[in-house]
Amino acid sequence: MVDPIKILDKAKRSNLKDPWARREVWRDHPSFSKMSQLRGMFPGLGIATGLFAVYLVYDHFSGPKSHKH
């Protein structure tokens, strides 16, 4: 979770003279990186893929053993 107080403290500690540059410090926070955004795009995809694979293995081995076509 992004803590705005920490971002503001970082902006104050950075010796930026330009007020617009101080306002842009929040963009350097790790939660706004491209990789973080990609990870958050599909939050349950990994778990769903794993459970679907387990279901397919279970279905393959527990199904009826008939060889009718």
MMTF fields as JSON, N, C-alpha, C and O atoms, coordinates in Angstrom:
{
  "mmtfVersion": "1.0.0",
  "mmtfProducer": "UNKNOWN",
  "numBonds": 275,
  "numAtoms": 276,
  "numGroups": 69,
  "numChains": 1,
  "numModels": 1,
  "chainsPerModel": [1],
  "groupsPerChain": [69],
  "chainIdList": ["A"],
  "bondAtomList": [4, 2, 8, 6, 12, 10, 16, 14, 20, 18, 24, 22, 28, 26, 32, 30, 36, 34, 40, 38, 44, 42, 48, 46, 52, 50, 56, 54, 60, 58, 64, 62, 68, 66, 72, 70, 76, 74, 80, 78, 84, 82, 88, 86, 92, 90, 96, 94, 100, 98, 104, 102, 108, 106, 112, 110, 116, 114, 120, 118, 124, 122, 128, 126, 132, 130, 136, 134, 140, 138, 144, 142, 148, 146, 152, 150, 156, 154, 160, 158, 164, 162, 168, 166, 172, 170, 176, 174, 180, 178, 184, 182, 188, 186, 192, 190, 196, 194, 200, 198, 204, 202, 208, 206, 212, 210, 216, 214, 220, 218, 224, 222, 228, 226, 232, 230, 236, 234, 240, 238, 244, 242, 248, 246, 252, 250, 256, 254, 260, 258, 264, 262, 268, 266, 272, 270],
  "bondOrderList": [1, 1, 1, 1, 1, 1, 1, 1, 1, 1, 1, 1, 1, 1, 1, 1, 1, 1, 1, 1, 1, 1, 1, 1, 1, 1, 1, 1, 1, 1, 1, 1, 1, 1, 1, 1, 1, 1, 1, 1, 1, 1, 1, 1, 1, 1, 1, 1, 1, 1, 1, 1, 1, 1, 1, 1, 1, 1, 1, 1, 1, 1, 1, 1, 1, 1, 1, 1],
  "groupList": [{"groupName": "MET", "atomNameList": ["N", "CA", "C", "O"], "elementList": ["N", "C", "C", "O"], "formalChargeList": [0, 0, 0, 0], "bondAtomList": [1, 0, 2, 1, 3, 2], "bondOrderList": [1, 1, 2], "singleLetterCode": "M", "chemCompType": "L-PEPTIDE LINKING"}, {"groupName": "VAL", "atomNameList": ["N", "CA", "C", "O"], "elementList": ["N", "C", "C", "O"], "formalChargeList": [0, 0, 0, 0], "bondAtomList": [1, 0, 2, 1, 3, 2], "bondOrderList": [1, 1, 2], "singleLetterCode": "V", "chemCompType": "L-PEPTIDE LINKING"}, {"groupName": "ASP", "atomNameList": ["N", "CA", "C", "O"], "elementList": ["N", "C", "C", "O"], "formalChargeList": [0, 0, 0, 0], "bondAtomList": [1, 0, 2, 1, 3, 2], "bondOrderList": [1, 1, 2], "singleLetterCode": "D", "chemCompType": "L-PEPTIDE LINKING"}, {"groupName": "PRO", "atomNameList": ["N", "CA", "C", "O"], "elementList": ["N", "C", "C", "O"], "formalChargeList": [0, 0, 0, 0], "bondAtomList": [1, 0, 2, 1, 3, 2], "bondOrderList": [1, 1, 2], "singleLetterCode": "P", "chemCompType": "L-PEPTIDE LINKING"}, {"groupName": "ILE", "atomNameList": ["N", "CA", "C", "O"], "elementList": ["N", "C", "C", "O"], "formalChargeList": [0, 0, 0, 0], "bondAtomList": [1, 0, 2, 1, 3, 2], "bondOrderList": [1, 1, 2], "singleLetterCode": "I", "chemCompType": "L-PEPTIDE LINKING"}, {"groupName": "LYS", "atomNameList": ["N", "CA", "C", "O"], "elementList": ["N", "C", "C", "O"], "formalChargeList": [0, 0, 0, 0], "bondAtomList": [1, 0, 2, 1, 3, 2], "bondOrderList": [1, 1, 2], "singleLetterCode": "K", "chemCompType": "L-PEPTIDE LINKING"}, {"groupName": "LEU", "atomNameList": ["N", "CA", "C", "O"], "elementList": ["N", "C", "C", "O"], "formalChargeList": [0, 0, 0, 0], "bondAtomList": [1, 0, 2, 1, 3, 2], "bondOrderList": [1, 1, 2], "singleLetterCode": "L", "chemCompType": "L-PEPTIDE LINKING"}, {"groupName": "ALA", "atomNameList": ["N", "CA", "C", "O"], "elementList": ["N", "C", "C", "O"], "formalChargeList": [0, 0, 0, 0], "bondAtomList": [1, 0, 2, 1, 3, 2], "bondOrderList": [1, 1, 2], "singleLetterCode": "A", "chemCompType": "L-PEPTIDE LINKING"}, {"groupName": "ARG", "atomNameList": ["N", "CA", "C", "O"], "elementList": ["N", "C", "C", "O"], "formalChargeList": [0, 0, 0, 0], "bondAtomList": [1, 0, 2, 1, 3, 2], "bondOrderList": [1, 1, 2], "singleLetterCode": "R", "chemCompType": "L-PEPTIDE LINKING"}, {"groupName": "SER", "atomNameList": ["N", "CA", "C", "O"], "elementList": ["N", "C", "C", "O"], "formalChargeList": [0, 0, 0, 0], "bondAtomList": [1, 0, 2, 1, 3, 2], "bondOrderList": [1, 1, 2], "singleLetterCode": "S", "chemCompType": "L-PEPTIDE LINKING"}, {"groupName": "ASN", "atomNameList": ["N", "CA", "C", "O"], "elementList": ["N", "C", "C", "O"], "formalChargeList": [0, 0, 0, 0], "bondAtomList": [1, 0, 2, 1, 3, 2], "bondOrderList": [1, 1, 2], "singleLetterCode": "N", "chemCompType": "L-PEPTIDE LINKING"}, {"groupName": "TRP", "atomNameList": ["N", "CA", "C", "O"], "elementList": ["N", "C", "C", "O"], "formalChargeList": [0, 0, 0, 0], "bondAtomList": [1, 0, 2, 1, 3, 2], "bondOrderList": [1, 1, 2], "singleLetterCode": "W", "chemCompType": "L-PEPTIDE LINKING"}, {"groupName": "GLU", "atomNameList": ["N", "CA", "C", "O"], "elementList": ["N", "C", "C", "O"], "formalChargeList": [0, 0, 0, 0], "bondAtomList": [1, 0, 2, 1, 3, 2], "bondOrderList": [1, 1, 2], "singleLetterCode": "E", "chemCompType": "L-PEPTIDE LINKING"}, {"groupName": "HIS", "atomNameList": ["N", "CA", "C", "O"], "elementList": ["N", "C", "C", "O"], "formalChargeList": [0, 0, 0, 0], "bondAtomList": [1, 0, 2, 1, 3, 2], "bondOrderList": [1, 1, 2], "singleLetterCode": "H", "chemCompType": "L-PEPTIDE LINKING"}, {"groupName": "PHE", "atomNameList": ["N", "CA", "C", "O"], "elementList": ["N", "C", "C", "O"], "formalChargeList": [0, 0, 0, 0], "bondAtomList": [1, 0, 2, 1, 3, 2], "bondOrderList": [1, 1, 2], "singleLetterCode": "F", "chemCompType": "L-PEPTIDE LINKING"}, {"groupName": "GLN", "atomNameList": ["N", "CA", "C", "O"], "elementList": ["N", "C", "C", "O"], "formalChargeList": [0, 0, 0, 0], "bondAtomList": [1, 0, 2, 1, 3, 2], "bondOrderList": [1, 1, 2], "singleLetterCode": "Q", "chemCompType": "L-PEPTIDE LINKING"}, {"groupName": "GLY", "atomNameList": ["N", "CA", "C", "O"], "elementList": ["N", "C", "C", "O"], "formalChargeList": [0, 0, 0, 0], "bondAtomList": [1, 0, 2, 1, 3, 2], "bondOrderList": [1, 1, 2], "singleLetterCode": "G", "chemCompType": "PEPTIDE LINKING"}, {"groupName": "THR", "atomNameList": ["N", "CA", "C", "O"], "elementList": ["N", "C", "C", "O"], "formalChargeList": [0, 0, 0, 0], "bondAtomList": [1, 0, 2, 1, 3, 2], "bondOrderList": [1, 1, 2], "singleLetterCode": "T", "chemCompType": "L-PEPTIDE LINKING"}, {"groupName": "TYR", "atomNameList": ["N", "CA", "C", "O"], "elementList": ["N", "C", "C", "O"], "formalChargeList": [0, 0, 0, 0], "bondAtomList": [1, 0, 2, 1, 3, 2], "bondOrderList": [1, 1, 2], "singleLetterCode": "Y", "chemCompType": "L-PEPTIDE LINKING"}],
  "groupTypeList": [0, 1, 2, 3, 4, 5, 4, 6, 2, 5, 7, 5, 8, 9, 10, 6, 5, 2, 3, 11, 7, 8, 8, 12, 1, 11, 8, 2, 13, 3, 9, 14, 9, 5, 0, 9, 15, 6, 8, 16, 0, 14, 3, 16, 6, 16, 4, 7, 17, 16, 6, 14, 7, 1, 18, 6, 1, 18, 2, 13, 14, 9, 16, 3, 5, 9, 13, 5, 13],
  "groupIdList": [1, 2, 3, 4, 5, 6, 7, 8, 9, 10, 11, 12, 13, 14, 15, 16, 17, 18, 19, 20, 21, 22, 23, 24, 25, 26, 27, 28, 29, 30, 31, 32, 33, 34, 35, 36, 37, 38, 39, 40, 41, 42, 43, 44, 45, 46, 47, 48, 49, 50, 51, 52, 53, 54, 55, 56, 57, 58, 59, 60, 61, 62, 63, 64, 65, 66, 67, 68, 69],
  "secStructList": [7, 7, 7, 2, 2, 2, 2, 2, 2, 2, 2, 2, 2, 1, 7, 7, 7, 7, 2, 2, 2, 2, 2, 6, 4, 4, 4, 4, 1, 4, 4, 4, 1, 2, 2, 2, 2, 2, 2, 2, 2, 1, 6, 6, 2, 2, 2, 2, 2, 2, 2, 2, 2, 2, 2, 2, 2, 2, 2, 2, 2, 2, 1, 7, 7, 7, 7, 7, 7],
  "xCoordList": [0.837, 0.0, 0.887, 1.929, 0.489, 1.26, 0.967, -0.19, 2.024, 1.879, 2.21, 3.376, 1.215, 1.476, 2.37, 3.062, 2.367, 3.223, 4.696, 5.502, 5.044, 6.434, 6.848, 7.982, 5.936, 6.259, 6.488, 7.407, 5.655, 5.842, 7.143, 7.83, 7.482, 8.753, 9.933, 10.916, 9.829, 10.904, 11.023, 12.127, 9.899, 9.925, 10.557, 11.272, 10.292, 10.888, 12.388, 13.157, 12.807, 14.227, 15.041, 16.218, 14.417, 15.171, 15.378, 14.435, 16.583, 16.935, 16.604, 17.461, 15.378, 14.941, 14.462, 13.62, 15.006, 14.617, 13.35, 12.605, 13.113, 11.956, 10.708, 10.686, 9.677, 8.485, 7.766, 7.139, 7.844, 7.195, 7.926, 7.299, 9.229, 9.997, 9.68, 9.628, 9.467, 9.091, 7.741, 7.512, 6.852, 5.525, 5.551, 4.595, 6.601, 6.707, 7.454, 7.681, 7.837, 8.596, 7.782, 8.356, 6.47, 5.619, 5.76, 5.514, 6.147, 6.273, 7.431, 7.47, 8.362, 9.508, 9.204, 10.057, 8.033, 7.677, 7.575, 7.06, 8.05, 8.038, 6.648, 6.533, 5.611, 4.28, 3.772, 2.781, 4.421, 4.012, 4.904, 4.82, 5.754, 6.635, 5.845, 4.747, 6.392, 5.715, 5.524, 4.471, 6.527, 6.428, 5.357, 4.637, 5.246, 4.223, 2.831, 1.913, 2.675, 1.384, 1.038, -0.126, 2.03, 1.76, 1.374, 0.503, 2.017, 1.69, 0.273, -0.422, -0.154, -1.478, -2.584, -3.76, -2.233, -3.233, -4.15, -5.362, -3.582, -4.352, -4.07, -3.225, -4.757, -4.381, -4.549, -3.778, -5.503, -5.72, -5.319, -5.662, -4.602, -4.283, -3.376, -3.591, -2.39, -1.469, -2.173, -1.975, -2.985, -3.715, -4.719, -4.856, -5.42, -6.417, -5.768, -6.322, -4.62, -3.926, -3.469, -3.592, -2.95, -2.52, -3.684, -3.577, -4.792, -5.959, -6.545, -7.018, -6.523, -7.025, -6.14, -6.643, -4.825, -3.915, -4.174, -4.168, -4.399, -4.721, -6.038, -6.152, -7.012, -8.29, -8.103, -8.693, -7.291, -7.07, -6.388, -6.75, -5.417, -4.736, -5.718, -5.748, -6.515, -7.518, -8.527, -8.871, -8.994, -9.972, -9.395, -10.095, -8.14, -7.499, -7.381, -7.631, -7.005, -6.767, -8.019, -8.024, -9.054, -10.232, -11.399, -12.452, -11.239, -12.326, -12.572, -11.767, -13.688, -13.99, -12.957, -12.411, -12.695, -11.647, -12.237, -11.771, -13.223, -13.787, -13.028, -12.561, -12.905, -12.187, -13.147, -12.75, -14.398, -15.391, -15.164, -14.757, -15.437, -15.303, -16.644, -16.744],
  "yCoordList": [-1.169, 0.0, 1.238, 1.264, 2.22, 3.447, 4.337, 4.615, 4.775, 5.663, 7.091, 7.398, 7.96, 9.313, 10.131, 11.04, 9.825, 10.567, 10.317, 11.248, 9.058, 8.74, 9.405, 9.864, 9.458, 10.097, 11.586, 12.16, 12.218, 13.646, 13.906, 14.892, 13.017, 13.17, 13.039, 13.771, 12.108, 11.947, 13.204, 13.62, 13.792, 15.016, 16.163, 16.986, 16.212, 17.274, 17.07, 18.031, 15.803, 15.516, 15.698, 16.051, 15.457, 15.636, 17.133, 17.919, 17.501, 18.913, 19.453, 20.004, 19.289, 19.8, 21.239, 21.535, 22.109, 23.519, 23.801, 24.73, 23.006, 23.206, 22.624, 21.43, 23.426, 22.893, 21.841, 20.938, 21.942, 20.935, 19.603, 18.545, 19.648, 18.405, 17.73, 16.502, 18.513, 17.927, 17.238, 16.221, 17.789, 17.182, 15.892, 15.118, 15.653, 14.454, 13.312, 12.272, 13.48, 12.458, 11.182, 10.094, 11.287, 10.105, 9.104, 7.915, 9.548, 8.64, 7.658, 6.643, 7.935, 7.053, 5.943, 5.09, 5.939, 4.913, 3.547, 3.476, 2.462, 1.145, 0.628, -0.189, 1.071, 0.565, 1.097, 0.589, 2.095, 2.635, 2.173, 2.711, 1.187, 0.694, -0.167, -0.625, -0.385, -1.186, -2.63, -3.223, -3.193, -4.586, -4.747, -5.746, -3.788, -3.851, -3.769, -4.455, -2.95, -2.832, -4.098, -4.495, -4.743, -5.982, -7.115, -7.925, -7.169, -8.199, -8.016, -8.998, -6.8, -6.525, -6.605, -6.501, -6.789, -6.79, -8.013, -7.893, -9.175, -10.404, -11.03, -11.919, -10.586, -10.987, -12.474, -13.001, -13.173, -14.573, -15.539, -16.719, -15.062, -15.912, -17.075, -18.181, -16.879, -17.954, -19.059, -20.243, -18.673, -19.664, -20.405, -21.623, -19.683, -20.31, -21.28, -22.35, -20.94, -21.831, -23.098, -24.194, -22.961, -24.127, -25.04, -26.261, -24.457, -25.268, -25.951, -27.083, -25.292, -25.898, -27.068, -28.087, -26.93, -28.035, -29.225, -30.367, -28.979, -30.062, -30.73, -31.955, -29.952, -30.509, -31.384, -32.461, -30.939, -31.727, -33.049, -34.075, -33.049, -34.292, -35.214, -36.412, -34.682, -35.487, -36.075, -37.253, -35.266, -35.724, -36.802, -37.744, -36.671, -37.658, -39.019, -40.05, -39.027, -40.29, -40.872, -42.058, -40.096, -40.623, -40.882, -41.342, -40.601, -40.785, -42.248, -43.104, -42.548, -43.935, -44.477, -43.729, -45.769, -46.4, -47.106, -48.189, -46.544, -47.191, -46.759, -45.623, -47.645, -47.35, -47.331, -47.634, -46.979, -46.912, -45.642, -44.614, -45.735, -44.549, -44.095, -43.107],
  "zCoordList": [0.0, 0.0, 0.0, 0.656, -0.706, -0.823, 0.377, 0.695, 1.031, 2.175, 1.732, 1.487, 1.624, 1.126, 2.049, 1.589, 3.334, 4.275, 3.958, 3.961, 3.685, 3.349, 2.044, 1.913, 1.08, -0.202, 0.004, -0.58, 0.832, 1.099, 1.851, 1.586, 2.795, 3.506, 2.551, 2.663, 1.619, 0.635, -0.23, -0.582, -0.563, -1.365, -0.597, -1.168, 0.7, 1.507, 1.682, 1.664, 1.854, 2.063, 0.789, 0.846, -0.355, -1.595, -1.789, -1.699, -2.048, -2.152, -3.535, -4.226, -3.913, -5.209, -5.04, -4.192, -5.848, -5.76, -6.555, -6.242, -7.569, -8.423, -7.747, -7.447, -7.502, -6.839, -7.678, -7.124, -8.996, -9.852, -9.766, -9.82, -9.633, -9.491, -8.165, -8.097, -7.108, -5.81, -5.898, -5.243, -6.704, -6.838, -7.652, -7.602, -8.382, -9.21, -8.52, -9.138, -7.267, -6.546, -6.388, -6.346, -6.3, -6.1, -7.233, -7.028, -8.42, -9.559, -9.401, -10.096, -8.513, -8.294, -7.29, -7.042, -6.721, -5.731, -6.426, -7.541, -5.8, -6.435, -6.807, -7.72, -6.142, -6.462, -7.799, -8.323, -8.35, -9.636, -10.779, -11.882, -10.533, -11.588, -12.564, -12.246, -13.734, -14.768, -14.302, -14.539, -13.647, -13.214, -12.148, -12.139, -11.262, -10.228, -10.843, -10.395, -11.847, -12.503, -13.274, -13.31, -13.893, -14.612, -13.661, -13.977, -12.51, -11.519, -10.998, -10.737, -10.846, -10.327, -11.357, -11.007, -12.621, -13.673, -13.591, -13.772, -13.322, -13.216, -11.848, -11.746, -10.805, -9.454, -9.15, -8.347, -9.739, -9.399, -10.488, -10.425, -11.481, -12.63, -12.261, -12.757, -11.426, -11.046, -10.268, -10.542, -9.309, -8.515, -9.383, -9.269, -10.249, -11.109, -12.085, -12.34, -12.631, -13.55, -12.84, -13.387, -11.642, -10.868, -10.511, -10.63, -10.076, -9.744, -10.978, -10.884, -12.118, -13.346, -13.766, -14.241, -13.594, -13.912, -12.998, -13.458, -11.718, -10.775, -11.185, -11.125, -11.59, -12.039, -13.27, -13.353, -14.228, -15.44, -15.128, -15.704, -14.238, -13.848, -13.141, -13.421, -12.236, -11.528, -12.51, -12.418, -13.437, -14.417, -15.321, -15.693, -15.669, -16.544, -15.861, -16.486, -14.594, -13.904, -13.227, -12.899, -13.011, -12.325, -13.263, -12.82, -14.529, -15.482, -15.785, -15.416, -16.462, -16.838, -17.819, -18.629, -17.746, -18.56, -19.777, -20.129, -20.417, -21.605, -22.845, -22.928, -23.793, -25.04, -26.219, -27.345, -25.977, -27.05, -27.837, -27.297, -29.123, -29.97, -30.435, -31.162]
}
